[in-house]
């Protein structure tokens, strides 16, 4: 498994309306085998940060490293799971999961992850191996998407609102599914989510982002026992952590709204 290091990372986007300072001086360490969740109000740079680690974007300041190597582009050492399942509709479940194995970047690697058949069984899709994505439920499609990432054996698993499009019950079940997978292989995980309850339930640490520009407001350790089960969410310490993080995120959201309102008034003056 790999470790992730961001040092003084900044990101500025150029647009027709001007420069957008998305991230400023972000310092973050994610240890090997650690599960870290990033939370914060909309527009605080959560997904931008994840895209920098994935190599989809490049920082305008600072450095992003995985296992000491500078991130310059996407690579097989980092697997990404998106909110939408990103499956090819014309391929069966089996062929979707196996797709990454055929890419040149993976053919040259020695993979220690499960085989396609093993991962199909593990994610409960062996009976649906020859089905197409349109024949699956939302939760099944997302399990297939996660399987397609795990089969290429990345050191880091990057997840951007992976369960955001699911109904509440399916989302809860998928959280337990992800915890089971993580307990088995302990990959380094960086998860972006708007769901604070989900973040507390899954993670070892929470990174709370402030916005305008995006920066780390606070890092909160989640000292809850593992393995975790659904009943944990009713425990006093879980509720305390959830409420603490919620207060900070709400405070930052209110500040962001006030800043935006002031900008609109200034532009109209």
Protein Blocks (a to p, Z undefined) as FASTA:
>chain_A
ZZdddehiacddddfkbccdfbghiacdddehiacddeddehilmmmmmmmmnopaccfe
djddeehiacfbdcfkbccddfbloiafkbcfklmmmmmmmpmklmmpccfbdcfklmmm
mnopmmmmmpcfklpcfklmmmmmmmmmmmnopabdcdehkllmpcfklmmmmmmmmmmm
mmmnopacddddfblklmmmmmmbdcdddehiaddfbdcdddddddddfklmmpmklmmm
mmmmmmmmmmmmmmmmmmmmmmmmmmmZZ
